[in-house]
């Protein structure tokens, strides 16, 4: 996102399900509601008070240690996210 020349404005960020990674020093905090093993991956349903949707779903490797009813820190992978104009919904 840093290499895009944009005026200061509100935007919508779209993140692919595989675009979130759990890490101890992550910049966001989420509350894990549900963890489902789906073969080589885990599907996680979580809440973040700043999300427009009530819950978010993302996918991590099956060897990632995460449990239901816990709080974890996450980062967003820039190459798995997209920025949209808040009003026109045009991709920026």
C-alpha positions in Angstrom: 0.0 0.0 0.0 2.9 2.3 0.6 3.8 2.6 -3.1 0.4 3.9 -4.0 0.1 7.7 -4.3 -3.2 8.5 -2.7 -4.7 11.5 -1.1 -5.6 11.2 2.6 -9.1 9.6 2.4 -11.2 6.8 3.9 -10.9 3.5 2.0 -12.2 0.0 2.2 -9.6 -2.8 2.5 -10.4 -6.2 1.1 -8.3 -9.1 2.4 -8.2 -12.6 0.9 -8.8 -15.4 3.4 -5.2 -16.5 3.1 -4.1 -12.8 3.6 -4.0 -12.9 7.4 -1.1 -14.4 9.4 -1.0 -15.0 13.2 2.1 -13.7 14.8 3.1 -12.6 18.3 4.0 -9.0 17.3 1.0 -8.5 15.0 -0.5 -5.1 14.6 -4.2 -6.2 15.0 -5.9 -8.2 17.7 -8.7 -10.6 17.0 -10.9 -12.8 19.1 -11.0 -16.4 17.8 -14.5 -17.9 17.8 -14.1 -21.1 15.8 -11.3 -23.2 14.4 -12.0 -25.9 11.8 -9.4 -28.3 10.4 -9.8 -28.5 6.6 -7.0 -30.8 5.5 -3.7 -29.0 5.2 -5.3 -25.7 6.4 -7.3 -24.4 9.3 -10.3 -22.1 8.8 -10.7 -19.6 11.5 -13.8 -17.5 12.3 -12.9 -14.4 14.4 -14.1 -11.0 15.5 -12.5 -7.6 15.4 -14.4 -4.6 16.7 -13.1 -2.5 13.7 -14.4 -4.8 11.0 -17.4 -3.8 9.0 -18.7 -7.4 9.2 -19.6 -9.1 12.4 -17.1 -11.9 11.8 -14.1 -12.5 9.6 -12.9 -15.8 8.2 -9.3 -16.6 7.3 -7.1 -19.5 6.5 -3.8 -20.5 8.1 -1.6 -23.6 7.8 -2.7 -26.6 9.8 0.4 -26.5 11.9 -0.5 -23.1 13.2 -1.3 -23.2 16.9 -4.6 -21.4 17.6 -7.5 -22.3 19.9 -11.1 -21.2 20.1 -12.1 -18.5 22.6 -8.6 -17.0 22.6 -7.2 -13.6 21.5 -4.4 -13.5 19.0 -2.3 -10.9 17.2 -2.3 -10.9 13.4 -0.8 -9.1 10.5 -2.2 -8.5 7.0 -0.1 -9.7 4.0 0.0 -6.7 1.7 0.1 -8.9 -1.5 -3.2 -10.5 -0.4 -5.1 -7.3 0.2 -6.8 -4.7 -2.0 -7.7 -1.1 -1.4 -11.0 0.3 -2.7 -12.4 3.9 -2.9 -14.9 4.2 0.0 -17.7 5.7 -2.1 -17.2 4.4 -5.7 -15.8 1.0 -4.6 -13.2 1.4 -7.4 -10.0 -0.5 -6.8 -7.2 1.9 -6.1 
